């Protein structure tokens, strides 16, 4: 049959075998005693069919064999050698899903034989399969990532004696079969490399020996180390001394790969044993021999290493990688064994580091390289570049101190060249995890270690700056000589220009205003004429890729020269878009530039910029560049990308002004220049500056409004706090009044209905909220003036009332945008606090409450947006309740009770219910005291009863469940937590159990399941923590509710026959919640001691029905171990005798693991506990 036919048939067989395994149809003892092994012989026939017709390209073939091993290892044991051959050694597996199925099969095989204490026997069969006569060159590497992971996991669980047995088996095979026939035999050389890979894995992953290891085991390990060096490594190296002919190049390469792999393995294991085990005596001794060609291994002559180095330099192979590892290991030994470093030692370290770097220098320049799976045995000519780069990056702290400056710069260039310049897409679930040049470089770039490697970090900063400068220079409309005069920092290499500017301006005193403004005037003169750099889309794309790299460079911790250089470089990039066709790419580029400038100015050396430029000059440069540029964007004023850009630019300018205040750098001078500049280009004026800007666009008007808003936000608190003023205090209030007047003038035409679409943009809302806030800070008497009192109408009252009226209508629509809604609520909060501004038409409290209820009832608002706006609604509500009367508060409580009336469910008016639940949640988030708190808790019994009825009715209508139940659970948990002292009747707490037992947990999508599960857990946890007396009297209800959660996690966390584990993160989070609840139950031992055996019994009874994902099982077991801590010996005996046979087996395994891992760990920790 063809592979597609086999695929269909194998899937059917897999499904049948899975049913057998999950339903406990096959019982070994029953089948043998009662049925004469009828089922066994049938499964043997299936196994023979599968092994005689291997289908390695089909994942289901591996899964069928895995199920047969799980049923009974004897089913496949007669064909064990053929199984190992067809499923592992001779299998051609290329697809990722097939590799995963193969890994699971091999893992199951090793785990099964580990339980039988027969891993050495399995290993012997494996060695026999490898040593069979075969076309060795056609075989894939023995230990790719999957089989290696399975073998490593098994080795870590084995006792040292069995690992040493496996070690001995490999040595015996080498001596009896490989070494005698190795000379000039390519096939034997390939087998030698396969066995070397296996021995490497065994030696590297054996359980660590330490001083507590029995002495016979240590002596045997030392004997094995001596045998490996004397009987294997040295003979293999000796084969390399004879000069082979040209036809033996492949043989020589494989023998050298094998010899160097074992040499590297021996050196690493010898160092590890020497460090961890005091009784181990290293063959290498304690004296470090230093010469021109020191021995990398004890007893191996220097002339041999010369020959090996000469040969490995000709090919990129495993041998060269292992030789680099040997040199690296010698560096480690040198650093550990020499307390003081002489010049000779330093020279040796430098030579070793230079060799490691230079060994793969040519390979890193290749255009096409293959990914590497991280296994030493799979290093080849195509994967060597990735392996070499991974070796360098992983050991930078050792190598960097001994590399010369040119080598460090070379590393920086390689790092920049191998970084992906575009945002990488997320890895597919079916994509094989591997090591590539790009991934290693990306990991280094984002590593917290990178800035600590200062020489490399500094060299990389220079490389990136040079690359950016070269792209900018490529867009120059004039020659490089002109650029060097106009923008000298673009062409500087070693910060000499930066040092020149800093030293020049550091000497200038108060009279040095002119020189400090020289750079700014240079910028402004270029902007007002034709800027010498014009960038095309391709150049913008290249620069944007570099900006993505710069964003990961921890700009807030740069040294002053780097900081100043990058500030000028980023500012140059930002202003270079002036006057060009403004595309979406240009807007993204500008947004990124100003994000990075803001990040830079949050750094510790931000003040170094102000040594060469004034804040007001930077402000003017930015706006002079952006105002004409903004007119070229074909965007709506509420376009998300434009709003993000406004937010970024506003944050950057606000940050500059805040630093101006913190540094007290000529406040009046700088703020005066900023205010004067803004007055020249304010909205809809005929100032001379408007001739340069042309007709103002809506986007340009918004940009100016944002700048005025930030200016008022900074100046307002400064003027209010007179103690901060250092010079001409009267001038700053005047500047603030000018800015407010400009903003009010600019806002008037923008707020005319119909001029800006249906809703007010977030920039306008933020501006008017800021204007009101500053107005209130300047006129605190407005807050105390009642609307009915006969007083002068406040300034801008008509403006504020107009915005208030529009917001009452537009609030539900604004709720879909978090920034706009936040600004709207900020305005309403301020407006409510100033009765003097309230309109005479009606009570403001009732109007705002109605608008808030409309927002809460709006089904068009997404769930995530609703979560984002809750804190802002809470701030508004807190202000309203603080200033409102008892009558107002009673109106809110009445609205909640009316909304929770059950008739709304019967009339399908779910929005009224959701509005009431949201209103109750807001009410509970506000600080209440006195009569208002008393009124709320008097209404609590009605509220709890209403929530119970709402939940019960909602659970009967499946589509309505999530819509209503999720918010009901959230508000119920909040009510129970805050009512710890106020809810006096236990009956009202018990009502919560009826909700917990009726909410469905099946047939939900993973995100929905996670949210409902979290809601149920929070309610149950609130009862346990805040109402312990209720729990004491209602333990059965509590445990029923909790076990419902446990069983649900087991059901969702089972290993499904089909599909992938994409839903696993949600289930893992739920399992963590279950584990946490188990821990809290265990902490209340007096209340739950009698119930602990029943908790364990229910857990194991359910556990026998499913096969859980290991991660889910581990979390649940950690929780149930805590319950087992409460069980006394009679409880354990009771469980062993009373459980059903299947559950009894699960309990025995569980209790065995509990004694082996959990209890032994706790006993060990008690020794260190006072």
C-alpha positions, 0 to 999 in steps of 0.5 A, a space after each residue: 500500500 502507498 503511504 496515504 493508504 497506510 496513514 488511513 489504516 494506521 489511524 484506525 488501528 491507533 483509535 482502536 488501540 487507544 480505546 483499549 488502553 483508555 477503557 482497561 479492556 486488556 488486563 495481563 493477568 486476567 488474559 493469561 489466567 482465564 483466556 489463555 493469552 488470547 488478547 496477548 497473541 492478537 496484539 503480538 500479531 498486530 505488533 509483528 504486522 507493524 514491525 514487518 511493514 515499517 512506516 516511519 513517515 507516518 506519525 500514527 505508526 509510532 503512536 500505535 507502537 507506543 500504545 502496544 508498549 504501554 499495554 504490555 512490554 512483552 508484546 514487542 520484546 521478541 522483536 525489540 531489535 527490529 523495533 529499535 532498527 525500524 523506529 529509531 536507528 534506520 528510520 528516515 524521519 524528517 517532519 516535525 510531527 513525525 519526530 515528536 511521535 518518534 520521541 514519545 515512542 522512544 521515551 515510553 520505551 526507555 521509561 518502561 525498561 527503567 521501571 523494569 530495571 532493564 535499561 542496560 539490556 535495552 541499551 545492549 540491543 541498541 548497540 547491537 543494532 548500530 553495529 550491524 552491517 548496514 549502509 551507515 552513510 545513509 543513516 541519520 544521526 543516532 541522537 537527534 534532539 528527540 531521541 536524545 531528550 528521551 535518553 537523557 530523561 531516562 539517564 537522570 532517573 537511573 541509579 549510577 550503577 546502571 549508567 556505568 553498566 551502559 558506559 562499560 557496554 559502549 567501551 566493550 563494543 568499541 574494543 571488540 568490534 570497532 577498533 580492530 577493524 577501524 583502519 581505512 574502513 569508512 563504514 566502521 568510522 561512521 559506526 565509531 561516530 555513532 557510538 561516540 555520540 551515545 557514549 557522550 550522551 551517557 557520560 554527560 547525563 549520568 547522575 552527578 557524583 558527589 561526596 555522598 556517593 558510595 565509594 565503590 561507585 566513585 572508584 568504578 567511575 574513575 576506572 571507567 574514566 581511565 579506560 575511556 582515556 587510555 583504551 579509547 581516546 588515545 587509540 582513536 587519536 593515534 589513528 590520526 598520526 598516519 597520513 592517509 591518502 586523498 581517498 581516505 578523507 571521509 574516513 579521516 574526518 569521521 575518525 577525527 570527529 569521533 576522537 575529538 568528541 570523546 576528548 571533549 566529553 572526557 575533559 568536561 566530565 573530568 572537570 565536573 567530577 573533580 569539582 563535585 566529588 572530593 574522592 575523585 582523583 583526576 587523571 589530568 592532575 592539578 598542575 597546569 602545563 603551559 607551553 606554546 602548544 600545551 596539552 589539551 588532554 593528559 598524555 597526548 603530545 603537542 605535535 598531535 594537536 598541531 596535526 589535528 588543528 591543521 586538518 580541522 581547519 580544512 573542514 567545518 565539521 563536528 571535530 572543529 566544534 569539539 576542538 573549540 570546546 577543548 580550548 574553552 575547557 582549557 581556559 576554564 581550567 586555567 582560570 580555576 587553577 591560577 590564583 594570580 595571572 602572570 603575563 604567560 598565563 594571560 598570553 595563553 588565555 589570549 591565544 586560546 580565545 583567539 583560536 576559538 574565535 578564529 576557528 569559525 570566522 569564515 563560516 559566519 560569513 556564509 549566506 545560507 546556513 542550516 539550523 542546529 538542534 543543539 545536539 553535539 552529534 548532529 554538528 555538520 558542515 551545514 549546521 557548524 556556523 550555528 553551533 559555532 556562534 552559539 558556542 561564542 555567545 554562550 561563553 562571552 563572559 569567559 572569552 571577551 576579557 581576552 579578545 583584542 579590540 579588533 576581535 570584539 568589533 568583529 563580534 559586534 559586526 557579526 551580531 548586527 549582520 545576523 540579527 533579523 531586521 524585521 519583526 519575527 512572526 510567531 513560531 508555528 505549533 508545527 515548527 521544530 525548535 532549533 538554533 539558528 544564527 538569527 535566534 542566537 543573536 536575538 537572544 543575546 540582544 535581549 539578554 540582561 547580560 549583554 549590557 554587562 559585557 561593556 566592550 562588546 555592547 559599546 562596539 555594537 552601539 558604534 556598529 548600529 550608529 555607523 549603519 544608520 549614518 550610512 543609510 542617512 548619508 545615502 539619502 543626502 542631496 549634497 556631498 559628504 563634505 557638506 554633511 560633515 559641516 552641517 551634521 558632523 555627528 553623522 560621520 564621527 566614528 569614535 565620539 571625538 565630535 561628541 567630546 568636542 561639543 561637550 568640552 566646548 560647552 562645558 566651559 561656557 558660563 551664563 553668558 554662553 547662550 549663543 554657543 549652546 544654541 549652535 547645534 539647534 540653530 544649525 538644525 532649524 536653518 536646515 529645516 527652514 530651507 531644504 533639509 539635506 537628507 531625503 529618505 525613500 521608502 526603502 531607506 525608511 524600511 532599512 532604518 526602521 529595522 535598525 530602530 527595532 534593534 536599537 529599541 532592545 539596547 537598554 537606552 536608559 543606561 548608555 554612557 554619556 558619549 553614546 547617549 548624546 550621539 544617539 540623541 542627535 542621530 535619532 533626532 536627525 532621523 526624525 527630522 529627515 522625513 520633512 517635506 517627503 510624501 508621507 506614507 504609513 511607513 513614514 508615520 510608523 518610522 516617526 513614531 518609533 523615532 520619538 519612542 526611542 528618544 523618549 526612552 533615551 531621555 528617561 536614562 540616567 545620563 539624559 542631562 548630557 543633552 542639555 549641555 549642548 542644546 536648550 529644551 526650548 530649542 529641541 521643542 522648536 526643532 521637533 514642531 518645526 519638522 512635524 507641522 509641515 509633515 503632518 499636513 501630508 498624512 491622509 488620515 482621519 483625526 481618530 486614526 489609531 496610528 495617528 493617535 498613537 503618534 500624538 501620544 508618543 510625541 506628547 510624552 516626549 515633549 512632556 518628558 523634556 519639560 519635566 526634566 527642565 523643571 527637575 534640573 531648574 535649567 532657566 525655567 522662565 527662559 525656556 518656557 517663555 521661548 516655548 510659549 512664544 513659539 506656540 503662540 506664533 503657530 497657534 490654531 487659525 491665526 494669521 501670524 507670520 509663522 503661518 506663512 511658512 507652515 501653509 494652511 493648517 490641517 486638522 492633524 496639524 491643529 491636533 498636534 499643536 493642541 497636544 503640545 499646548 496640553 502638555 505645556 499646561 499639564 507641566 506648568 499648572 502644578 509648577 505654578 500651583 506649588 510656589 516653593 519650586 519657583 527659583 526665578 521671576 515667580 510672577 512670569 510663570 503664571 503669566 506664561 500659563 495664562 497665555 497657554 490656557 488662552 491659546 488652548 481655549 481659543 483653539 478648542 472653540 472651533 474644534 468643538 462645534 458639532 459636526 466639525 470633527 465627526 460623530 465623537 470628540 477625538 481623544 486629543 481634544 478631550 485630553 486638552 479640554 480636561 487639562 484646561 479644566 484641571 488647570 482652571 480649577 487649580 487656579 480657581 479653587 473657589 469654584 469647587 465650593 460655589 453652588 450652582 444656585 448662588 449668585 456669582 460671576 459665571 466662571 471663565 470658559 463655563 460655556 465651553 465646559 458645559 458644551 463638552 459636558 452635554 456632548 459627553 453625556 450623549 457620546 460616552 457609550 461610543 467613546 467607551 470603545 476607545 480606552 484613551 478617549 474614554 479615560 479623557 472623557 471620564 477625567 473631564 466628567 470627574 473634574 466637572 462634577 467636582 465644580 458645582 459652579 460649572 453645573 448647568 441649571 437644567 437638571 441634577 448632574 449626578 442623575 445625568 452622569 449616572 444614567 450615562 454610566 448605566 448606558 455604558 455598562 449596558 452597551 453590548 457593543 463594548 468588547 470584554 477587554 475594553 470593558 476591563 480597561 475602562 473599569 478603573 476610570 469609571 471607578 474614579 468617577 464613581 468615587 468622586 460622585 459618591 463622596 460629593 453626593 447625598 444619601 439620596 443620591 446613594 440610595 438612587 444608586 442602590 435602588 438602580 442595582 436592585 431594580 436591574 437585578 430583578 428576575 423579570 428582566 431575564 424572563 423578558 430577555 432584557 439582559 442589558 439591564 441585568 449586566 448594567 446592574 451587575 456592573 454598577 454593583 461592581 463599581 459600587 463595591 470598588 468605592 471606599 464607603 463608610 458611615 450611613 452609605 456603607 450601612 445602607 449597602 450592607 442592609 441591601 446585601 441579602 437582597 443582592 445575594 438572593 438576586 444574584 443567585 436567581 440570575 445565575 440559576 436562570 442564566 444557566 438554563 439558557 446556554 447562549 446566555 451563560 457566559 454573558 451573565 455568569 462571568 460578571 455575576 461570579 466576579 461581583 459575588 467574589 468581591 461582595 463576599 470579600 468585602 462583606 467579611 464582617 458585614 454579612 452576618 447571616 450564614 445562609 446568604 453565604 451558603 447561597 453561593 454554593 448553589 451558584 458554584 454547583 450549577 454553572 456549567 464547565 463543559 463544552 466551553 472554548 479554552 478562553 471561556 473555560 479559563 475565565 469561568 473557572 477563575 470566577 468559580 475559584 475566586 468565589 470559593 476562595 473568598 468563602 474559604 478565606 473570609 467566612 471560615 465559620 460558614 465553611 466549618 458548617 458546610 464542609 460537604 458543600 465546599 468539597 463538592 464545589 471544589 471537587 467539581 473544579 478538580 474533576 473539570 481540570 482533569 477532564 480538560 487536561 487529559 491527553 486527547 487522541 487528536 489535536 495539539 496542546 495549544 489549549 494547555 496554557 489555560 488548563 495549566 493556569 487552572 491546575 495552578 489554582 487547584 494546587 493553590 486551593 489544596 494548599 489553603 485547605 491543608 493549612 486548615 488541618 483542624 477543619 479538614 483532617 477528617 475529610 482528607 482521605 475522601 479528598 484523596 479517594 475522589 482524586 485517585 478515582 477520577 485520575 484512573 479514568 484519564 491520562 493527563 498531560 505531565 505538566 497538569 499531572 505534576 501540578 495536581 499531584 503537588 496539591 494532593 501531596 499536601 492533603 496526604 500530609 494530613 492523612 495518618 497511617 490508618 487513613 492510608 490503610 483505609 484507602 488501600 483496602 477500600 478503593 476499587 482495584 484500578 483506583 488502588 493501583 493509582 493510589 499506590 503509585 501516588 503514595 509511592 511518589 509522595 514518599 519518594 519525592 514530597 515527604 523526603 524533600 520535606 524531611 530534608 528541609 526540616 534539618 535546616 529549619 529552626 
